[in-house]
């Protein structure tokens, strides 16, 4: 038996030696890098391919199997899949008002301690006087208002949260901790820290912040500090350090927020859209106005043109994201996308205090603006349907997913109508007029206080929805327009269609480098499923998992990294150049092949 094995090994090595003479260099990418042009020889090593994790280079023939309804298209053809939905949990116990994917692959979400009881008990037991809820509910609230959710098993671990995080902000720190800031009532000036460990609970300081941060936005800066922007009646921002609840904040006035405050305190400028730019400045958008801001001085660097079409921030609650940043370009075009919302008076008409409420149709237009081009104007384009309170998520491929929300009304209690059940895929690199594609609809309305998150396997976790002042459910015979939603869904985007699985690469986590240094090379080791890997069909993307609430995903960014070489299943990649491009911390890294992302792995950059 040993002799036979030796004989087979010798034959395979001889075969590999001979076939290496057929090696050819693939053409460099479009931009080219001179002496560093990306090439990959075709090396065939017989049965040793795959055994050592090297990609096999055989190209399978087109698949044309008979199924009901006709032929299955070739694996090399663009899929016509519209995605698919599944119920992942029938009852998570807590409605997901705010959500954050953690570096331990758990998802943390919370709602509020000031709106009655949830549907899961604290464990270990912890009770506090009930605030809100039914008059018939117990006077002591012993239920949990935050949980850690296992994205594989749907198991729930209750988390103790003391100060109310209702309409708060948050994000991952450079150490991978969830930093939660603000809220209402006793949470207005709170800072909470949750570490990603098995038995950890929130650490809290209820008096940490300078100003009240209710409906504020939190974003990481290049040094890992956080900037907290706005909040109800807070026309300012402050800078706070991460991973501590004891500090002295720095406060700066922000006239933009006072200038965009509508209706004597009914705002239209809450949860402002904030993004860090490659020059270290911030893009800040409130209501319909935006500026480039120097966060260290408080000075406006440049005023940007107004975006016509209504109000885009809470409570008309449009959506926004910084489009993917392609680091293959030395001077990448930095663009922002803003979609949906409603008119500036829409909240006045939909407000619960109105004797006869009117739900105006939501905006269906999107504005797109280049932030590093002097004199740039908003480019307008319409979505397939109107949307308010939706989520806008960057996918590992560089496309944008728009989902959840309603077609009429605004945020706030029962202030919206007509659920928008149909997700939309936006492809920013397509020509105008060909960027939107409607996908498979859900059957569950995700209205006010719903949220979503991109998962490492490329699926989207979708949870929450509570348009009521407390949990209203059929089992209590409550009256409601939309019930409090405790079911959890997963949405599989079109790139997860079964026929495309052959194009899905696997990152070998244990063999790939995960501790990155700015501007330095690192290696990603992949294994293929016997597909012909063309270098111009591979890209490596790096995703900052956001804190998502009220239709806005804070800290979200997707970087398309520069490749140096790909050979024998090893991709040499160049890390982002600085914290201005990628603030220090944890990211999901994907290898996208023919439009299909691998499962992501966690990397950390300093």
C-alpha positions as CSV (number, residue, x, y, z in Angstrom):
1,X,0.0,0.0,0.0
2,X,2.9,2.4,0.9
3,X,4.6,1.7,-2.4
4,X,1.4,2.4,-4.3
5,X,0.9,5.7,-2.6
6,X,4.5,6.7,-3.4
7,X,4.0,5.7,-7.0
8,X,0.8,7.9,-7.2
9,X,2.6,10.9,-5.6
10,X,5.5,10.6,-8.0
11,X,3.2,10.4,-11.0
12,X,1.2,13.4,-9.8
13,X,4.4,15.5,-9.2
14,X,5.6,14.6,-12.7
15,X,2.3,15.6,-14.1
16,X,2.4,18.9,-12.2
17,X,6.0,19.5,-13.4
18,X,5.0,19.0,-17.1
19,X,1.8,21.0,-16.9
20,X,3.5,24.0,-15.3
21,X,5.0,24.7,-18.8
22,X,1.5,25.6,-19.8
23,X,1.5,28.3,-17.3
24,X,0.2,31.6,-18.6
25,X,0.0,35.1,-17.1
26,X,-3.4,36.6,-16.8
27,X,-3.8,40.2,-17.9
28,X,-3.4,42.9,-15.3
29,X,-6.5,44.7,-13.9
30,X,-7.9,47.8,-15.6
31,X,-5.9,50.3,-13.7
32,X,-2.6,48.4,-13.7
33,X,0.2,48.9,-11.2
34,X,3.3,48.7,-13.4
35,X,5.7,46.2,-12.0
36,X,3.1,45.1,-9.5
37,X,0.6,44.1,-12.2
38,X,-1.7,41.3,-10.9
39,X,-0.9,37.9,-12.5
40,X,-1.6,34.4,-11.6
41,X,0.0,31.3,-13.3
42,X,-2.2,28.4,-14.0
43,X,-0.7,25.5,-12.0
44,X,-2.3,22.1,-12.1
45,X,-1.2,19.7,-9.4
46,X,-3.4,16.7,-10.0
47,X,-5.2,15.3,-7.0
48,X,-3.0,17.5,-4.7
49,X,-5.1,20.5,-5.7
50,X,-7.6,21.2,-3.0
51,X,-5.8,18.8,-0.6
52,X,-3.5,21.7,0.2
53,X,-6.1,24.3,-0.2
54,X,-5.0,25.4,-3.7
55,X,-7.7,26.4,-6.1
56,X,-8.4,24.0,-8.9
57,X,-8.4,25.6,-12.3
58,X,-10.8,23.3,-14.2
59,X,-13.7,25.1,-15.6
60,X,-16.9,23.1,-15.4
61,X,-19.1,22.8,-18.5
62,X,-22.4,24.8,-18.4
63,X,-25.0,23.1,-16.4
64,X,-28.3,22.4,-18.2
65,X,-30.4,20.1,-16.1
66,X,-34.0,19.6,-16.7
67,X,-36.2,20.8,-13.9
68,X,-39.8,21.8,-13.6
69,X,-40.3,24.9,-15.6
70,X,-37.4,24.3,-18.1
71,X,-33.6,24.4,-18.2
72,X,-31.5,25.6,-15.3
73,X,-29.2,28.4,-16.6
74,X,-25.4,27.9,-16.7
75,X,-23.5,28.6,-13.6
76,X,-21.7,31.3,-15.5
77,X,-24.9,33.1,-16.4
78,X,-26.3,36.0,-14.4
79,X,-28.8,34.6,-11.9
80,X,-32.4,35.8,-12.2
81,X,-32.9,34.9,-8.5
82,X,-34.9,37.5,-6.5
83,X,-33.6,36.2,-3.2
84,X,-35.6,34.3,-0.5
85,X,-36.9,34.6,3.0
86,X,-37.0,32.3,6.0
87,X,-38.2,32.6,9.6
88,X,-35.2,32.1,11.9
89,X,-37.0,32.6,15.2
90,X,-40.7,32.7,16.1
91,X,-40.2,34.7,19.2
92,X,-36.9,36.4,20.3
93,X,-38.6,38.0,23.3
94,X,-37.3,41.5,22.7
95,X,-38.2,43.7,19.7
96,X,-35.1,44.9,17.8
97,X,-35.2,48.7,17.9
98,X,-31.4,48.9,17.8
99,X,-29.1,46.2,16.4
100,X,-25.4,45.5,16.2
101,X,-23.4,42.5,14.9
102,X,-20.6,41.7,17.3
103,X,-17.1,40.3,16.5
104,X,-18.1,37.0,18.3
105,X,-20.8,36.5,15.6
106,X,-23.6,37.3,18.1
107,X,-26.1,40.0,17.4
108,X,-27.0,42.4,20.2
109,X,-30.3,44.3,20.2
110,X,-32.3,46.3,22.6
111,X,-35.4,48.5,22.8
112,X,-36.3,50.6,25.9
113,X,-36.8,50.4,29.6
114,X,-39.4,53.1,29.5
115,X,-42.2,51.4,27.4
116,X,-43.5,48.6,29.5
117,X,-42.6,44.9,29.6
118,X,-40.9,42.7,27.1
119,X,-41.6,39.0,26.5
120,X,-38.5,37.5,28.1
121,X,-37.4,37.5,31.8
122,X,-34.1,38.8,33.0
123,X,-31.7,36.0,33.8
124,X,-30.2,36.3,36.3
125,X,-33.2,38.1,37.9
126,X,-33.2,41.8,37.9
127,X,-36.3,44.0,38.5
128,X,-37.0,47.7,38.4
129,X,-40.2,49.8,38.7
130,X,-42.3,49.5,35.6
131,X,-42.4,52.5,33.3
132,X,-45.1,52.6,30.7
133,X,-47.2,49.6,29.6
134,X,-50.7,48.5,30.5
135,X,-52.3,49.5,33.7
136,X,-52.9,45.8,34.4
137,X,-49.2,44.9,34.1
138,X,-47.2,44.2,37.2
139,X,-45.7,47.2,38.9
140,X,-42.2,45.7,38.8
141,X,-40.6,45.2,35.5
142,X,-38.5,42.0,35.7
143,X,-38.2,41.6,31.9
144,X,-35.1,42.0,29.7
145,X,-34.8,44.9,27.3
146,X,-31.7,43.8,25.6
147,X,-30.6,40.4,24.3
148,X,-27.7,38.6,22.7
149,X,-28.9,36.6,19.7
150,X,-27.1,33.6,18.3
151,X,-27.3,34.0,14.5
152,X,-26.9,30.2,14.0
153,X,-29.1,28.7,16.7
154,X,-31.5,31.6,17.5
155,X,-30.7,31.1,21.2
156,X,-31.3,34.2,23.3
157,X,-29.2,35.4,26.2
158,X,-31.0,38.2,28.2
159,X,-28.8,41.2,28.9
160,X,-29.2,43.6,31.8
161,X,-29.6,47.3,30.8
162,X,-30.4,49.8,33.5
163,X,-30.7,53.2,31.8
164,X,-33.2,53.6,29.0
165,X,-31.6,53.2,25.6
166,X,-34.7,54.2,23.7
167,X,-33.8,56.0,20.4
168,X,-30.1,55.8,21.3
169,X,-26.9,55.6,19.2
170,X,-24.0,53.2,19.2
171,X,-21.1,51.5,17.4
172,X,-18.2,49.1,17.8
173,X,-15.1,50.4,19.4
174,X,-11.5,49.6,18.3
175,X,-11.5,46.8,20.8
176,X,-14.7,45.2,19.5
177,X,-16.9,46.4,22.3
178,X,-20.4,47.8,21.7
179,X,-20.4,51.4,22.9
180,X,-24.0,52.6,23.4
181,X,-24.8,56.2,24.0
182,X,-27.8,58.3,25.0
183,X,-31.5,57.4,25.1
184,X,-34.4,58.9,26.9
185,X,-35.3,59.6,30.6
186,X,-32.5,58.3,32.7
187,X,-30.5,57.3,29.6
188,X,-30.2,60.8,28.1
189,X,-26.5,61.2,29.1
190,X,-25.7,57.5,29.5
191,X,-22.7,55.6,28.1
192,X,-23.0,51.8,28.1
193,X,-20.2,49.3,27.2
194,X,-20.9,45.6,26.3
195,X,-17.9,43.4,25.7
196,X,-18.2,40.4,23.4
197,X,-17.8,37.7,26.0
198,X,-19.9,34.8,27.2
199,X,-21.2,36.3,30.5
200,X,-20.7,40.0,30.0
201,X,-23.4,42.6,30.7
202,X,-23.6,46.3,30.0
203,X,-21.4,48.6,32.2
204,X,-23.1,51.9,32.5
205,X,-22.6,55.5,33.5
206,X,-25.8,57.6,33.5
207,X,-24.0,60.9,33.7
208,X,-21.1,60.5,31.3
209,X,-22.1,62.8,28.4
210,X,-22.2,66.6,28.3
211,X,-25.5,67.0,26.5
212,X,-28.7,65.0,26.1
213,X,-28.3,62.5,23.3
214,X,-31.8,61.4,22.3
215,X,-32.0,60.6,18.6
216,X,-28.3,61.4,18.1
217,X,-25.8,59.8,15.7
218,X,-22.6,58.2,16.7
219,X,-19.6,57.8,14.3
220,X,-16.0,56.6,14.7
221,X,-13.2,59.1,14.0
222,X,-9.8,58.2,12.6
223,X,-8.2,57.9,16.0
224,X,-10.9,55.6,17.3
225,X,-12.7,58.2,19.3
226,X,-16.5,58.7,18.7
227,X,-18.3,61.8,17.7
228,X,-21.9,62.1,18.9
229,X,-23.9,64.5,16.7
230,X,-27.2,66.1,17.6
231,X,-30.2,64.8,19.5
232,X,-33.5,66.4,20.5
233,X,-32.8,70.1,21.3
234,X,-29.0,69.5,21.2
235,X,-27.6,71.7,18.5
236,X,-24.1,70.5,19.0
237,X,-21.8,67.5,19.0
238,X,-19.2,66.0,21.4
239,X,-16.2,63.8,21.1
240,X,-15.8,60.9,23.6
241,X,-13.2,58.2,24.0
242,X,-14.1,54.5,23.5
243,X,-14.0,51.7,26.0
244,X,-14.4,53.8,29.1
245,X,-17.4,55.2,31.0
246,X,-15.3,57.8,32.9
247,X,-14.1,60.8,30.8
248,X,-14.3,64.5,30.1
249,X,-16.2,65.1,26.8
250,X,-15.3,67.8,24.3
251,X,-18.3,69.9,23.2
252,X,-18.7,71.9,19.9
253,X,-21.7,73.9,18.7
254,X,-23.2,72.9,15.3
255,X,-25.4,75.7,13.9
256,X,-26.5,73.4,11.0
257,X,-28.8,71.5,13.5
258,X,-30.5,74.7,14.7
259,X,-30.9,76.0,11.1
260,X,-32.6,72.8,10.1
261,X,-35.0,72.4,13.0
262,X,-38.6,72.5,11.8
263,X,-42.0,72.9,13.4
264,X,-41.0,74.4,16.8
265,X,-39.2,71.4,18.1
266,X,-40.7,68.6,15.9
267,X,-37.3,68.5,14.4
268,X,-37.0,66.7,10.9
269,X,-33.2,66.8,11.6
270,X,-32.8,64.0,14.2
271,X,-30.5,61.1,13.6
272,X,-28.4,63.2,11.2
273,X,-26.5,61.3,8.5
274,X,-22.7,61.4,9.3
275,X,-19.8,59.9,7.5
276,X,-16.0,60.1,7.9
277,X,-14.2,61.3,4.7
278,X,-10.7,60.4,3.5
279,X,-9.4,63.9,4.5
280,X,-10.5,63.4,8.1
281,X,-13.5,65.7,7.9
282,X,-17.1,64.7,8.3
283,X,-20.1,64.8,6.0
284,X,-23.1,65.9,8.1
285,X,-26.6,65.9,6.6
286,X,-29.7,67.2,8.5
287,X,-33.2,67.6,7.1
288,X,-32.3,68.7,3.5
289,X,-29.0,70.5,4.1
290,X,-25.5,69.2,4.5
291,X,-21.9,70.4,5.1
292,X,-18.3,69.2,5.3
293,X,-17.3,69.7,9.0
294,X,-13.9,69.7,10.6
295,X,-14.7,67.7,13.8
296,X,-11.6,68.9,15.7
297,X,-12.4,72.6,15.3
298,X,-16.1,72.7,14.7
299,X,-15.6,74.8,11.6
300,X,-17.6,74.3,8.4
301,X,-15.1,73.5,5.7
302,X,-17.7,73.7,2.9
303,X,-21.4,74.0,2.5
304,X,-23.0,71.5,0.1
305,X,-26.0,72.1,-2.1
306,X,-29.5,71.5,-0.7
307,X,-31.2,68.2,-1.6
308,X,-34.7,69.1,-2.8
309,X,-37.7,66.8,-2.3
310,X,-38.5,67.1,1.4
311,X,-37.0,66.0,4.7
312,X,-34.7,63.0,4.9
313,X,-34.1,62.7,8.7
314,X,-36.2,61.6,11.6
315,X,-39.2,61.7,11.8
316,X,-39.7,61.7,8.0
317,X,-36.8,59.1,8.2
318,X,-35.2,58.6,4.8
319,X,-32.1,56.4,4.4
320,X,-28.5,57.1,3.6
321,X,-25.1,55.4,3.1
322,X,-21.6,56.2,1.9
323,X,-21.2,54.3,-1.3
324,X,-18.3,51.7,-1.5
325,X,-14.8,53.3,-1.6
326,X,-12.6,51.7,-4.2
327,X,-9.0,51.8,-3.1
328,X,-7.8,50.6,-6.4
329,X,-8.1,54.2,-7.4
330,X,-5.5,56.6,-5.9
331,X,-8.1,59.3,-5.7
332,X,-11.4,57.5,-5.2
333,X,-14.7,59.3,-5.9
334,X,-16.4,59.5,-2.5
335,X,-20.2,59.5,-3.0
336,X,-23.1,59.5,-0.7
337,X,-26.6,58.2,-1.4
338,X,-29.8,59.6,0.3
339,X,-33.2,58.0,-0.5
340,X,-36.8,58.3,0.6
341,X,-38.2,60.4,3.4
342,X,-41.3,62.6,3.2
343,X,-42.3,66.3,3.1
344,X,-41.2,68.7,5.8
345,X,-44.8,68.9,7.1
346,X,-45.5,65.2,6.9
347,X,-44.9,64.5,10.6
348,X,-47.3,67.3,11.6
349,X,-50.1,65.6,9.6
350,X,-49.3,62.0,10.8
351,X,-48.7,62.9,14.5
352,X,-50.7,61.0,17.1
353,X,-52.0,64.3,18.5
354,X,-53.8,65.2,15.3
355,X,-57.6,64.7,15.5
356,X,-57.6,63.3,12.0
357,X,-54.3,61.8,10.9
358,X,-53.1,62.0,7.3
359,X,-50.4,59.7,5.9
360,X,-48.7,61.4,3.0
361,X,-47.1,59.2,0.4
362,X,-43.4,58.8,1.2
363,X,-40.7,60.1,-1.2
364,X,-39.4,57.7,-3.8
365,X,-36.5,59.8,-5.0
366,X,-32.8,59.3,-4.3
367,X,-30.0,61.9,-4.3
368,X,-26.4,61.0,-5.1
369,X,-23.5,63.4,-4.5
370,X,-19.8,63.4,-5.0
371,X,-18.3,64.7,-1.7
372,X,-14.8,65.4,-2.9
373,X,-15.7,67.2,-6.1
374,X,-16.0,71.0,-5.8
375,X,-19.2,72.3,-7.3
376,X,-20.9,68.9,-7.5
377,X,-24.7,68.8,-7.6
378,X,-27.1,66.1,-6.5
379,X,-28.0,63.5,-9.1
380,X,-31.6,62.5,-8.7
381,X,-33.2,59.1,-9.5
382,X,-36.4,57.4,-8.4
383,X,-36.8,54.1,-6.6
384,X,-39.4,51.6,-7.8
385,X,-41.6,52.5,-4.8
386,X,-41.9,55.2,-2.1
387,X,-40.3,54.4,1.2
388,X,-40.0,55.9,4.7
389,X,-38.3,54.2,7.7
390,X,-36.4,51.8,5.5
391,X,-32.9,50.3,6.1
392,X,-30.1,50.9,3.6
393,X,-27.3,48.2,3.9
394,X,-24.1,47.8,2.0
395,X,-23.7,44.3,0.7
396,X,-20.3,42.5,0.5
397,X,-20.5,42.8,-3.3
398,X,-20.7,46.6,-3.3
399,X,-24.4,46.7,-4.1
400,X,-26.9,48.4,-1.8
401,X,-29.9,46.7,-0.2
402,X,-33.0,48.7,0.7
403,X,-35.6,47.0,2.8
404,X,-38.2,47.5,5.6
405,X,-40.4,50.5,6.2
406,X,-43.6,52.0,4.8
407,X,-45.0,53.7,1.7
408,X,-46.8,56.5,3.5
409,X,-46.5,58.5,6.7
410,X,-43.5,59.0,9.0
411,X,-41.7,57.5,12.0
412,X,-43.4,57.8,15.5
413,X,-46.2,55.8,17.1
414,X,-48.7,54.5,14.4
415,X,-47.6,57.4,12.2
416,X,-47.1,55.3,9.0
417,X,-49.3,53.1,6.8
418,X,-48.9,50.7,3.9
419,X,-45.9,48.5,4.7
420,X,-43.3,48.3,2.0
421,X,-42.6,44.6,1.9
422,X,-40.4,44.5,-1.2
423,X,-36.6,44.9,-0.9
424,X,-34.8,46.8,-3.6
425,X,-31.2,46.1,-4.9
426,X,-29.3,49.2,-6.0
427,X,-26.2,48.7,-8.1
428,X,-24.2,51.9,-8.0
429,X,-21.9,51.0,-10.9
430,X,-24.8,50.5,-13.4
431,X,-25.9,53.3,-15.7
432,X,-28.6,55.6,-14.4
433,X,-32.0,54.1,-15.2
434,X,-30.7,50.6,-14.6
435,X,-29.6,50.6,-11.0
436,X,-32.7,49.4,-9.2
437,X,-34.1,45.9,-9.0
438,X,-37.1,44.7,-6.9
439,X,-36.5,41.5,-5.0
440,X,-38.7,38.8,-3.4
441,X,-41.1,40.4,-0.9
442,X,-41.4,39.5,2.8
443,X,-44.8,38.7,4.3
444,X,-44.1,40.5,7.6
445,X,-44.5,44.3,7.9
446,X,-41.4,45.9,9.3
447,X,-42.5,49.3,10.3
448,X,-41.4,51.8,13.0
449,X,-38.6,50.4,15.2
450,X,-37.5,47.6,12.9
451,X,-33.9,46.9,12.0
452,X,-31.5,44.6,10.0
453,X,-27.9,43.5,9.8
454,X,-25.5,42.0,7.3
455,X,-24.3,38.6,8.6
456,X,-20.9,36.9,7.9
457,X,-22.5,34.4,5.5
458,X,-24.0,37.2,3.4
459,X,-27.5,36.8,4.6
460,X,-29.5,39.7,6.1
461,X,-31.0,39.4,9.6
462,X,-34.3,41.3,9.8
463,X,-36.0,41.9,13.2
464,X,-38.1,44.3,15.2
465,X,-41.1,46.5,14.4
466,X,-43.2,48.1,17.1
467,X,-45.3,51.1,16.2
468,X,-47.0,51.0,19.6
469,X,-46.1,52.7,22.9
470,X,-45.7,49.3,24.5
471,X,-45.8,45.6,23.3
472,X,-49.2,44.9,21.8
473,X,-49.9,41.3,20.9
474,X,-52.9,39.2,20.0
475,X,-52.4,37.0,23.0
476,X,-53.3,40.0,25.3
477,X,-56.3,40.9,23.1
478,X,-54.7,44.3,22.4
479,X,-56.0,46.6,19.8
480,X,-53.4,47.6,17.2
481,X,-52.9,48.5,13.5
482,X,-49.6,46.6,13.5
483,X,-48.6,44.2,16.3
484,X,-45.3,44.3,18.1
485,X,-43.1,42.0,16.0
486,X,-41.0,39.4,17.8
487,X,-40.3,37.1,14.8
488,X,-36.8,37.1,13.3
489,X,-36.2,36.6,9.6
490,X,-33.2,36.0,7.4
491,X,-33.2,37.3,3.8
492,X,-30.9,35.6,1.3
493,X,-29.9,38.1,-1.5
494,X,-29.7,36.8,-5.1
495,X,-26.0,36.1,-4.8
496,X,-26.8,33.2,-2.5
497,X,-28.9,31.4,-5.2
498,X,-28.0,27.7,-5.2
499,X,-26.9,27.6,-8.8
500,X,-24.2,30.2,-8.0
501,X,-22.8,28.2,-5.1
502,X,-20.0,26.8,-7.4
503,X,-18.6,30.4,-7.7
504,X,-18.5,30.8,-3.9
505,X,-14.9,30.7,-2.6
506,X,-14.0,29.7,1.0
507,X,-11.6,31.8,3.1
508,X,-9.4,29.6,5.2
509,X,-9.7,31.6,8.4
510,X,-6.9,29.8,10.3
511,X,-4.4,30.4,7.4
512,X,-5.3,34.0,6.6
513,X,-3.9,37.0,8.3
514,X,-6.5,38.8,10.5
515,X,-4.4,41.4,12.3
516,X,-3.8,44.2,9.8
517,X,-1.6,47.3,9.8
518,X,-2.4,50.4,7.8
519,X,-0.9,50.3,4.3
520,X,0.7,47.0,4.9
521,X,0.3,43.8,2.8
522,X,-1.5,40.8,4.2
523,X,-2.5,37.4,2.8
524,X,-5.9,35.8,2.4
525,X,-5.9,32.1,1.7
526,X,-8.8,30.7,-0.3
527,X,-10.2,27.4,-1.5
528,X,-12.3,27.0,-4.6
529,X,-14.9,24.5,-5.7
530,X,-13.3,23.6,-9.0
531,X,-14.0,26.8,-10.9
532,X,-11.8,28.7,-13.2
533,X,-10.7,31.7,-11.2
534,X,-10.2,34.8,-13.3
535,X,-8.4,37.7,-11.6
536,X,-10.6,40.3,-13.1
537,X,-13.6,38.6,-11.4
538,X,-12.2,38.7,-7.9
539,X,-12.3,41.6,-5.4
540,X,-11.7,41.7,-1.7
541,X,-14.0,43.9,0.3
542,X,-13.9,45.0,3.9
543,X,-17.1,45.9,5.7
544,X,-17.7,47.9,8.9
545,X,-20.8,46.3,10.6
546,X,-23.0,49.2,11.6
547,X,-25.3,50.0,14.5
548,X,-28.7,50.3,12.9
549,X,-31.8,52.0,14.3
550,X,-34.6,54.2,13.0
551,X,-33.6,53.6,9.3
552,X,-30.0,54.7,9.7
553,X,-26.9,52.5,9.9
554,X,-24.2,54.3,11.8
555,X,-20.5,53.7,11.1
556,X,-21.3,51.7,8.0
557,X,-18.7,51.6,5.2
558,X,-17.5,49.1,2.6
559,X,-14.0,49.3,1.2
560,X,-12.8,47.6,-2.0
561,X,-9.2,46.7,-1.3
562,X,-6.2,46.9,-3.6
563,X,-4.9,43.6,-4.7
564,X,-1.2,43.0,-5.4
565,X,-1.0,39.3,-6.3
566,X,-3.1,36.1,-6.5
567,X,-1.3,32.8,-6.8
568,X,-1.9,29.2,-5.6
569,X,-4.9,30.1,-3.5
570,X,-3.1,33.0,-1.8
571,X,-4.3,36.6,-2.3
572,X,-1.9,39.3,-1.4
573,X,-3.9,42.4,-0.4
574,X,-3.0,45.9,0.7
575,X,-4.7,47.1,3.8
576,X,-6.4,50.5,3.9
577,X,-3.8,53.3,4.2
578,X,-5.1,55.1,7.3
579,X,-7.7,55.5,10.0
580,X,-9.3,58.1,7.8
581,X,-10.3,55.4,5.3
582,X,-10.9,52.7,7.9
583,X,-11.2,53.8,11.6
584,X,-9.4,51.3,13.8
585,X,-11.4,48.3,14.8
586,X,-13.1,45.1,13.6
587,X,-14.3,44.5,10.0
588,X,-15.8,41.7,8.0
589,X,-13.6,40.7,5.1
590,X,-15.0,39.0,2.0
591,X,-13.6,37.6,-1.2
592,X,-16.1,38.3,-4.0
593,X,-15.9,36.0,-7.1
594,X,-18.1,36.5,-10.1
595,X,-20.5,38.5,-7.9
596,X,-20.7,35.9,-5.2
597,X,-19.2,36.7,-1.8
598,X,-17.4,34.2,0.3
599,X,-18.3,33.8,4.0
600,X,-16.7,36.7,5.7
601,X,-14.0,36.5,8.3
602,X,-13.3,39.0,11.1
603,X,-10.1,41.2,10.7
604,X,-8.8,43.8,13.0
605,X,-6.9,46.9,11.9
606,X,-4.8,49.4,13.9
